Every structure is written in structure tokens, then in C-alpha cells.
Amino acid sequence: MSEANLEARIRRLEDIEAIKQLKARYAAYCDDNYDEEGIASLFTEDAVWDGGPMGCHNGQKAIHDFFSVSDQAVPFAIHHLTNPIIEVDGDRATGRWYLWQPCTFAQGNQGLWMAGTYSDNYRRVDGRWLFEHVAIKLRMLSPYQAGWAEVPMIEVPV
């Protein structure tokens, strides 16, 4: 194995680990009462956060503003992110993750199970990986008491 090939392989592994850390910080900020400053700092200026039924927000400021009130709608959430598939191509990358999230919606003080997938695009900016586009596809949003077999999807309260 050539030294250049080894360096490229190490760089790829370091990039994948940096992206995993980025996603972990995102989850931690979300679970810390949706820390809007922290969350927004993880996105490029021109980023898009597309939450499907939870809304689409274009630009770092719009993402910040959305998350600044999210803890009022969702006062409790624990994001479990698993099964990452990350592809790196230079200073850009894509990622797909599973989401499993117990949460509480303030409207009706309702405990819910949320599950879905994240499809992310990342961009390296000044040596740092950031989110360029985050899209969530909900597969399940079910009341805790009823469960997903009985009620697989409720409407997202606004």
C-alpha cells in the first residue's frame, strides 16, 4: 500500500468520524431544550432544514429562529441516531441515519414515539464539516399509550 493511499484512507475515516461527531452534537443540542445557538452553528449560511410536516427552513437564521421556539412545542425529546451510512467526496458528503425519538408534544401534554430517517448533505467549510441540507422523513409518530401498531401516524400539532 502506498503512503498516499494510506493517507487518503485515513483522511476518509477522519472525515466520517467528524461527520458522526457533527450529528451527535446536533442531537445533544436538540435534547438540551433545542439550543438554537448551538444548532444553528452546525449549519452553513445557506443551509436547509426540511422537517417534512414540521416545516422547511431555509438559511442559518431561519433554522435558528425555528429552533428558538421548538422547546415550546416539544418540551422533551431524546434523539437516538443510528445506522449511519456516510459517503465522502472531497469537501462534500452525504449521510443517512435512522431516528428513534421518544418525545412529548406540549399540545395535550402527549407522549409520543417518533421514528424516521435523516438524509443529510454536508460541506466542509474552513476545515470544518457542517450541515448543508437536512431532511427528515417521518415513518412513525405514535401516541405512547396506543403504540405504533394501533396508531402509526398522527398529525404534527402546530
PyMOL CGO cylinders between C-alpha atoms (Angstrom):
from pymol import cmd
from pymol.cgo import CYLINDER

trace = [
    CYLINDER, 0.00, 0.00, 0.00, 1.35, 3.38, -0.97, 0.3, 1, 1, 1, 1, 1, 1,
    CYLINDER, 1.35, 3.38, -0.97, 1.76, 6.17, 1.54, 0.3, 1, 1, 1, 1, 1, 1,
    CYLINDER, 1.76, 6.17, 1.54, -0.60, 8.40, -0.49, 0.3, 1, 1, 1, 1, 1, 1,
    CYLINDER, -0.60, 8.40, -0.49, -3.27, 5.67, -0.48, 0.3, 1, 1, 1, 1, 1, 1,
    CYLINDER, -3.27, 5.67, -0.48, -2.90, 5.23, 3.29, 0.3, 1, 1, 1, 1, 1, 1,
    CYLINDER, -2.90, 5.23, 3.29, -3.18, 8.99, 3.83, 0.3, 1, 1, 1, 1, 1, 1,
    CYLINDER, -3.18, 8.99, 3.83, -6.35, 9.12, 1.69, 0.3, 1, 1, 1, 1, 1, 1,
    CYLINDER, -6.35, 9.12, 1.69, -7.89, 6.24, 3.64, 0.3, 1, 1, 1, 1, 1, 1,
    CYLINDER, -7.89, 6.24, 3.64, -7.06, 7.86, 6.96, 0.3, 1, 1, 1, 1, 1, 1,
    CYLINDER, -7.06, 7.86, 6.96, -8.46, 11.20, 5.75, 0.3, 1, 1, 1, 1, 1, 1,
    CYLINDER, -8.46, 11.20, 5.75, -11.73, 9.46, 4.71, 0.3, 1, 1, 1, 1, 1, 1,
    CYLINDER, -11.73, 9.46, 4.71, -12.04, 7.80, 8.14, 0.3, 1, 1, 1, 1, 1, 1,
    CYLINDER, -12.04, 7.80, 8.14, -11.33, 11.11, 9.89, 0.3, 1, 1, 1, 1, 1, 1,
    CYLINDER, -11.33, 11.11, 9.89, -13.96, 12.84, 7.76, 0.3, 1, 1, 1, 1, 1, 1,
    CYLINDER, -13.96, 12.84, 7.76, -16.55, 10.16, 8.56, 0.3, 1, 1, 1, 1, 1, 1,
    CYLINDER, -16.55, 10.16, 8.56, -15.79, 10.45, 12.27, 0.3, 1, 1, 1, 1, 1, 1,
    CYLINDER, -15.79, 10.45, 12.27, -16.06, 14.26, 12.12, 0.3, 1, 1, 1, 1, 1, 1,
    CYLINDER, -16.06, 14.26, 12.12, -19.47, 13.93, 10.46, 0.3, 1, 1, 1, 1, 1, 1,
    CYLINDER, -19.47, 13.93, 10.46, -20.60, 11.46, 13.14, 0.3, 1, 1, 1, 1, 1, 1,
    CYLINDER, -20.60, 11.46, 13.14, -19.50, 13.97, 15.79, 0.3, 1, 1, 1, 1, 1, 1,
    CYLINDER, -19.50, 13.97, 15.79, -21.40, 16.73, 13.97, 0.3, 1, 1, 1, 1, 1, 1,
    CYLINDER, -21.40, 16.73, 13.97, -24.59, 14.64, 14.05, 0.3, 1, 1, 1, 1, 1, 1,
    CYLINDER, -24.59, 14.64, 14.05, -24.03, 13.75, 17.72, 0.3, 1, 1, 1, 1, 1, 1,
    CYLINDER, -24.03, 13.75, 17.72, -23.65, 17.47, 18.59, 0.3, 1, 1, 1, 1, 1, 1,
    CYLINDER, -23.65, 17.47, 18.59, -26.87, 18.19, 16.68, 0.3, 1, 1, 1, 1, 1, 1,
    CYLINDER, -26.87, 18.19, 16.68, -28.74, 15.57, 18.75, 0.3, 1, 1, 1, 1, 1, 1,
    CYLINDER, -28.74, 15.57, 18.75, -27.22, 16.86, 22.00, 0.3, 1, 1, 1, 1, 1, 1,
    CYLINDER, -27.22, 16.86, 22.00, -28.23, 20.46, 21.23, 0.3, 1, 1, 1, 1, 1, 1,
    CYLINDER, -28.23, 20.46, 21.23, -31.75, 19.31, 20.29, 0.3, 1, 1, 1, 1, 1, 1,
    CYLINDER, -31.75, 19.31, 20.29, -32.04, 17.38, 23.55, 0.3, 1, 1, 1, 1, 1, 1,
    CYLINDER, -32.04, 17.38, 23.55, -30.80, 20.40, 25.50, 0.3, 1, 1, 1, 1, 1, 1,
    CYLINDER, -30.80, 20.40, 25.50, -34.10, 22.28, 25.07, 0.3, 1, 1, 1, 1, 1, 1,
    CYLINDER, -34.10, 22.28, 25.07, -33.35, 22.88, 21.39, 0.3, 1, 1, 1, 1, 1, 1,
    CYLINDER, -33.35, 22.88, 21.39, -30.34, 25.13, 21.94, 0.3, 1, 1, 1, 1, 1, 1,
    CYLINDER, -30.34, 25.13, 21.94, -30.85, 27.32, 18.88, 0.3, 1, 1, 1, 1, 1, 1,
    CYLINDER, -30.85, 27.32, 18.88, -27.40, 28.93, 19.06, 0.3, 1, 1, 1, 1, 1, 1,
    CYLINDER, -27.40, 28.93, 19.06, -25.68, 25.58, 19.17, 0.3, 1, 1, 1, 1, 1, 1,
    CYLINDER, -25.68, 25.58, 19.17, -27.87, 24.04, 16.47, 0.3, 1, 1, 1, 1, 1, 1,
    CYLINDER, -27.87, 24.04, 16.47, -27.50, 26.98, 14.08, 0.3, 1, 1, 1, 1, 1, 1,
    CYLINDER, -27.50, 26.98, 14.08, -23.70, 26.89, 14.49, 0.3, 1, 1, 1, 1, 1, 1,
    CYLINDER, -23.70, 26.89, 14.49, -23.70, 23.43, 12.89, 0.3, 1, 1, 1, 1, 1, 1,
    CYLINDER, -23.70, 23.43, 12.89, -25.23, 24.66, 9.60, 0.3, 1, 1, 1, 1, 1, 1,
    CYLINDER, -25.23, 24.66, 9.60, -23.84, 26.53, 6.60, 0.3, 1, 1, 1, 1, 1, 1,
    CYLINDER, -23.84, 26.53, 6.60, -25.20, 30.04, 5.99, 0.3, 1, 1, 1, 1, 1, 1,
    CYLINDER, -25.20, 30.04, 5.99, -27.30, 28.77, 3.05, 0.3, 1, 1, 1, 1, 1, 1,
    CYLINDER, -27.30, 28.77, 3.05, -28.41, 25.52, 4.70, 0.3, 1, 1, 1, 1, 1, 1,
    CYLINDER, -28.41, 25.52, 4.70, -31.87, 23.96, 4.52, 0.3, 1, 1, 1, 1, 1, 1,
    CYLINDER, -31.87, 23.96, 4.52, -33.55, 22.08, 7.37, 0.3, 1, 1, 1, 1, 1, 1,
    CYLINDER, -33.55, 22.08, 7.37, -36.56, 20.20, 5.98, 0.3, 1, 1, 1, 1, 1, 1,
    CYLINDER, -36.56, 20.20, 5.98, -38.64, 18.56, 8.68, 0.3, 1, 1, 1, 1, 1, 1,
    CYLINDER, -38.64, 18.56, 8.68, -41.45, 17.50, 6.35, 0.3, 1, 1, 1, 1, 1, 1,
    CYLINDER, -41.45, 17.50, 6.35, -44.65, 18.09, 8.35, 0.3, 1, 1, 1, 1, 1, 1,
    CYLINDER, -44.65, 18.09, 8.35, -42.59, 20.08, 10.88, 0.3, 1, 1, 1, 1, 1, 1,
    CYLINDER, -42.59, 20.08, 10.88, -41.73, 22.68, 8.23, 0.3, 1, 1, 1, 1, 1, 1,
    CYLINDER, -41.73, 22.68, 8.23, -38.89, 23.64, 5.93, 0.3, 1, 1, 1, 1, 1, 1,
    CYLINDER, -38.89, 23.64, 5.93, -36.46, 26.39, 6.93, 0.3, 1, 1, 1, 1, 1, 1,
    CYLINDER, -36.46, 26.39, 6.93, -34.01, 27.99, 4.51, 0.3, 1, 1, 1, 1, 1, 1,
    CYLINDER, -34.01, 27.99, 4.51, -30.83, 29.64, 5.76, 0.3, 1, 1, 1, 1, 1, 1,
    CYLINDER, -30.83, 29.64, 5.76, -28.98, 29.56, 9.04, 0.3, 1, 1, 1, 1, 1, 1,
    CYLINDER, -28.98, 29.56, 9.04, -31.07, 32.40, 10.53, 0.3, 1, 1, 1, 1, 1, 1,
    CYLINDER, -31.07, 32.40, 10.53, -34.39, 30.70, 9.69, 0.3, 1, 1, 1, 1, 1, 1,
    CYLINDER, -34.39, 30.70, 9.69, -33.08, 27.46, 11.22, 0.3, 1, 1, 1, 1, 1, 1,
    CYLINDER, -33.08, 27.46, 11.22, -32.03, 29.38, 14.33, 0.3, 1, 1, 1, 1, 1, 1,
    CYLINDER, -32.03, 29.38, 14.33, -35.42, 31.05, 14.59, 0.3, 1, 1, 1, 1, 1, 1,
    CYLINDER, -35.42, 31.05, 14.59, -37.30, 27.76, 14.16, 0.3, 1, 1, 1, 1, 1, 1,
    CYLINDER, -37.30, 27.76, 14.16, -35.32, 26.05, 16.92, 0.3, 1, 1, 1, 1, 1, 1,
    CYLINDER, -35.32, 26.05, 16.92, -35.62, 29.09, 19.22, 0.3, 1, 1, 1, 1, 1, 1,
    CYLINDER, -35.62, 29.09, 19.22, -39.28, 28.19, 19.81, 0.3, 1, 1, 1, 1, 1, 1,
    CYLINDER, -39.28, 28.19, 19.81, -39.12, 24.41, 19.34, 0.3, 1, 1, 1, 1, 1, 1,
    CYLINDER, -39.12, 24.41, 19.34, -38.86, 23.70, 23.06, 0.3, 1, 1, 1, 1, 1, 1,
    CYLINDER, -38.86, 23.70, 23.06, -42.29, 25.30, 23.48, 0.3, 1, 1, 1, 1, 1, 1,
    CYLINDER, -42.29, 25.30, 23.48, -43.85, 22.74, 21.12, 0.3, 1, 1, 1, 1, 1, 1,
    CYLINDER, -43.85, 22.74, 21.12, -41.62, 19.81, 22.15, 0.3, 1, 1, 1, 1, 1, 1,
    CYLINDER, -41.62, 19.81, 22.15, -40.52, 20.29, 25.78, 0.3, 1, 1, 1, 1, 1, 1,
    CYLINDER, -40.52, 20.29, 25.78, -38.92, 16.84, 25.95, 0.3, 1, 1, 1, 1, 1, 1,
    CYLINDER, -38.92, 16.84, 25.95, -37.04, 14.82, 23.33, 0.3, 1, 1, 1, 1, 1, 1,
    CYLINDER, -37.04, 14.82, 23.33, -34.27, 12.27, 23.24, 0.3, 1, 1, 1, 1, 1, 1,
    CYLINDER, -34.27, 12.27, 23.24, -32.82, 11.77, 19.75, 0.3, 1, 1, 1, 1, 1, 1,
    CYLINDER, -32.82, 11.77, 19.75, -31.36, 8.32, 19.12, 0.3, 1, 1, 1, 1, 1, 1,
    CYLINDER, -31.36, 8.32, 19.12, -29.48, 8.34, 15.81, 0.3, 1, 1, 1, 1, 1, 1,
    CYLINDER, -29.48, 8.34, 15.81, -28.27, 5.04, 14.44, 0.3, 1, 1, 1, 1, 1, 1,
    CYLINDER, -28.27, 5.04, 14.44, -27.10, 3.11, 11.39, 0.3, 1, 1, 1, 1, 1, 1,
    CYLINDER, -27.10, 3.11, 11.39, -25.15, 5.90, 9.65, 0.3, 1, 1, 1, 1, 1, 1,
    CYLINDER, -25.15, 5.90, 9.65, -24.25, 5.46, 6.01, 0.3, 1, 1, 1, 1, 1, 1,
    CYLINDER, -24.25, 5.46, 6.01, -21.79, 8.24, 5.14, 0.3, 1, 1, 1, 1, 1, 1,
    CYLINDER, -21.79, 8.24, 5.14, -20.23, 8.82, 1.73, 0.3, 1, 1, 1, 1, 1, 1,
    CYLINDER, -20.23, 8.82, 1.73, -17.42, 11.38, 1.43, 0.3, 1, 1, 1, 1, 1, 1,
    CYLINDER, -17.42, 11.38, 1.43, -16.43, 13.03, -1.84, 0.3, 1, 1, 1, 1, 1, 1,
    CYLINDER, -16.43, 13.03, -1.84, -13.78, 15.67, -1.24, 0.3, 1, 1, 1, 1, 1, 1,
    CYLINDER, -13.78, 15.67, -1.24, -15.29, 18.59, 0.66, 0.3, 1, 1, 1, 1, 1, 1,
    CYLINDER, -15.29, 18.59, 0.66, -18.84, 17.26, 0.34, 0.3, 1, 1, 1, 1, 1, 1,
    CYLINDER, -18.84, 17.26, 0.34, -20.55, 14.27, 1.84, 0.3, 1, 1, 1, 1, 1, 1,
    CYLINDER, -20.55, 14.27, 1.84, -23.95, 12.62, 2.25, 0.3, 1, 1, 1, 1, 1, 1,
    CYLINDER, -23.95, 12.62, 2.25, -25.36, 10.74, 5.18, 0.3, 1, 1, 1, 1, 1, 1,
    CYLINDER, -25.36, 10.74, 5.18, -28.40, 8.66, 6.02, 0.3, 1, 1, 1, 1, 1, 1,
    CYLINDER, -28.40, 8.66, 6.02, -29.42, 7.92, 9.60, 0.3, 1, 1, 1, 1, 1, 1,
    CYLINDER, -29.42, 7.92, 9.60, -32.28, 6.26, 11.44, 0.3, 1, 1, 1, 1, 1, 1,
    CYLINDER, -32.28, 6.26, 11.44, -34.07, 8.33, 14.08, 0.3, 1, 1, 1, 1, 1, 1,
    CYLINDER, -34.07, 8.33, 14.08, -35.80, 6.86, 17.12, 0.3, 1, 1, 1, 1, 1, 1,
    CYLINDER, -35.80, 6.86, 17.12, -37.15, 9.54, 19.43, 0.3, 1, 1, 1, 1, 1, 1,
    CYLINDER, -37.15, 9.54, 19.43, -39.37, 9.42, 22.48, 0.3, 1, 1, 1, 1, 1, 1,
    CYLINDER, -39.37, 9.42, 22.48, -40.76, 12.92, 22.94, 0.3, 1, 1, 1, 1, 1, 1,
    CYLINDER, -40.76, 12.92, 22.94, -43.52, 14.99, 24.46, 0.3, 1, 1, 1, 1, 1, 1,
    CYLINDER, -43.52, 14.99, 24.46, -45.63, 17.39, 22.45, 0.3, 1, 1, 1, 1, 1, 1,
    CYLINDER, -45.63, 17.39, 22.45, -46.82, 20.30, 24.58, 0.3, 1, 1, 1, 1, 1, 1,
    CYLINDER, -46.82, 20.30, 24.58, -50.22, 20.37, 22.90, 0.3, 1, 1, 1, 1, 1, 1,
    CYLINDER, -50.22, 20.37, 22.90, -52.20, 17.96, 25.04, 0.3, 1, 1, 1, 1, 1, 1,
    CYLINDER, -52.20, 17.96, 25.04, -49.06, 17.02, 27.03, 0.3, 1, 1, 1, 1, 1, 1,
    CYLINDER, -49.06, 17.02, 27.03, -48.84, 13.98, 24.77, 0.3, 1, 1, 1, 1, 1, 1,
    CYLINDER, -48.84, 13.98, 24.77, -46.06, 11.41, 24.97, 0.3, 1, 1, 1, 1, 1, 1,
    CYLINDER, -46.06, 11.41, 24.97, -45.10, 10.17, 21.51, 0.3, 1, 1, 1, 1, 1, 1,
    CYLINDER, -45.10, 10.17, 21.51, -42.82, 7.72, 19.74, 0.3, 1, 1, 1, 1, 1, 1,
    CYLINDER, -42.82, 7.72, 19.74, -41.20, 9.21, 16.65, 0.3, 1, 1, 1, 1, 1, 1,
    CYLINDER, -41.20, 9.21, 16.65, -39.24, 7.28, 14.07, 0.3, 1, 1, 1, 1, 1, 1,
    CYLINDER, -39.24, 7.28, 14.07, -37.90, 8.17, 10.67, 0.3, 1, 1, 1, 1, 1, 1,
    CYLINDER, -37.90, 8.17, 10.67, -34.83, 8.73, 8.58, 0.3, 1, 1, 1, 1, 1, 1,
    CYLINDER, -34.83, 8.73, 8.58, -32.50, 11.66, 8.14, 0.3, 1, 1, 1, 1, 1, 1,
    CYLINDER, -32.50, 11.66, 8.14, -30.96, 12.32, 4.74, 0.3, 1, 1, 1, 1, 1, 1,
    CYLINDER, -30.96, 12.32, 4.74, -28.16, 14.85, 5.10, 0.3, 1, 1, 1, 1, 1, 1,
    CYLINDER, -28.16, 14.85, 5.10, -25.76, 16.72, 2.85, 0.3, 1, 1, 1, 1, 1, 1,
    CYLINDER, -25.76, 16.72, 2.85, -22.58, 18.06, 4.42, 0.3, 1, 1, 1, 1, 1, 1,
    CYLINDER, -22.58, 18.06, 4.42, -19.99, 20.56, 3.28, 0.3, 1, 1, 1, 1, 1, 1,
    CYLINDER, -19.99, 20.56, 3.28, -16.53, 21.24, 4.66, 0.3, 1, 1, 1, 1, 1, 1,
    CYLINDER, -16.53, 21.24, 4.66, -16.17, 24.97, 5.32, 0.3, 1, 1, 1, 1, 1, 1,
    CYLINDER, -16.17, 24.97, 5.32, -12.83, 26.34, 6.55, 0.3, 1, 1, 1, 1, 1, 1,
    CYLINDER, -12.83, 26.34, 6.55, -11.80, 22.80, 7.52, 0.3, 1, 1, 1, 1, 1, 1,
    CYLINDER, -11.80, 22.80, 7.52, -14.99, 22.09, 9.48, 0.3, 1, 1, 1, 1, 1, 1,
    CYLINDER, -14.99, 22.09, 9.48, -17.87, 19.82, 8.45, 0.3, 1, 1, 1, 1, 1, 1,
    CYLINDER, -17.87, 19.82, 8.45, -21.30, 21.50, 8.56, 0.3, 1, 1, 1, 1, 1, 1,
    CYLINDER, -21.30, 21.50, 8.56, -24.82, 20.58, 7.56, 0.3, 1, 1, 1, 1, 1, 1,
    CYLINDER, -24.82, 20.58, 7.56, -25.80, 21.89, 4.14, 0.3, 1, 1, 1, 1, 1, 1,
    CYLINDER, -25.80, 21.89, 4.14, -29.17, 20.14, 3.91, 0.3, 1, 1, 1, 1, 1, 1,
    CYLINDER, -29.17, 20.14, 3.91, -31.06, 18.07, 6.46, 0.3, 1, 1, 1, 1, 1, 1,
    CYLINDER, -31.06, 18.07, 6.46, -34.27, 16.26, 5.50, 0.3, 1, 1, 1, 1, 1, 1,
    CYLINDER, -34.27, 16.26, 5.50, -36.35, 14.18, 7.86, 0.3, 1, 1, 1, 1, 1, 1,
    CYLINDER, -36.35, 14.18, 7.86, -38.82, 11.61, 6.59, 0.3, 1, 1, 1, 1, 1, 1,
    CYLINDER, -38.82, 11.61, 6.59, -41.15, 10.53, 9.36, 0.3, 1, 1, 1, 1, 1, 1,
    CYLINDER, -41.15, 10.53, 9.36, -42.10, 6.87, 9.32, 0.3, 1, 1, 1, 1, 1, 1,
    CYLINDER, -42.10, 6.87, 9.32, -43.99, 6.90, 12.62, 0.3, 1, 1, 1, 1, 1, 1,
    CYLINDER, -43.99, 6.90, 12.62, -45.41, 9.43, 15.06, 0.3, 1, 1, 1, 1, 1, 1,
    CYLINDER, -45.41, 9.43, 15.06, -47.45, 7.41, 17.51, 0.3, 1, 1, 1, 1, 1, 1,
    CYLINDER, -47.45, 7.41, 17.51, -49.02, 8.12, 20.89, 0.3, 1, 1, 1, 1, 1, 1,
    CYLINDER, -49.02, 8.12, 20.89, -47.12, 6.39, 23.67, 0.3, 1, 1, 1, 1, 1, 1,
    CYLINDER, -47.12, 6.39, 23.67, -50.26, 4.81, 25.12, 0.3, 1, 1, 1, 1, 1, 1,
    CYLINDER, -50.26, 4.81, 25.12, -51.63, 3.45, 21.84, 0.3, 1, 1, 1, 1, 1, 1,
    CYLINDER, -51.63, 3.45, 21.84, -48.36, 2.47, 20.19, 0.3, 1, 1, 1, 1, 1, 1,
    CYLINDER, -48.36, 2.47, 20.19, -47.43, 2.31, 16.53, 0.3, 1, 1, 1, 1, 1, 1,
    CYLINDER, -47.43, 2.31, 16.53, -49.41, -0.83, 15.71, 0.3, 1, 1, 1, 1, 1, 1,
    CYLINDER, -49.41, -0.83, 15.71, -52.66, 0.89, 16.65, 0.3, 1, 1, 1, 1, 1, 1,
    CYLINDER, -52.66, 0.89, 16.65, -51.83, 4.47, 15.59, 0.3, 1, 1, 1, 1, 1, 1,
    CYLINDER, -51.83, 4.47, 15.59, -48.81, 4.63, 13.26, 0.3, 1, 1, 1, 1, 1, 1,
    CYLINDER, -48.81, 4.63, 13.26, -49.02, 8.34, 12.42, 0.3, 1, 1, 1, 1, 1, 1,
    CYLINDER, -49.02, 8.34, 12.42, -50.77, 11.34, 13.95, 0.3, 1, 1, 1, 1, 1, 1,
    CYLINDER, -50.77, 11.34, 13.95, -50.76, 14.83, 12.52, 0.3, 1, 1, 1, 1, 1, 1,
    CYLINDER, -50.76, 14.83, 12.52, -47.98, 17.03, 13.81, 0.3, 1, 1, 1, 1, 1, 1,
    CYLINDER, -47.98, 17.03, 13.81, -49.56, 19.51, 16.22, 0.3, 1, 1, 1, 1, 1, 1,
    CYLINDER, -49.56, 19.51, 16.22, -48.68, 23.12, 15.41, 0.3, 1, 1, 1, 1, 1, 1,
]
cmd.load_cgo(trace, "trace")
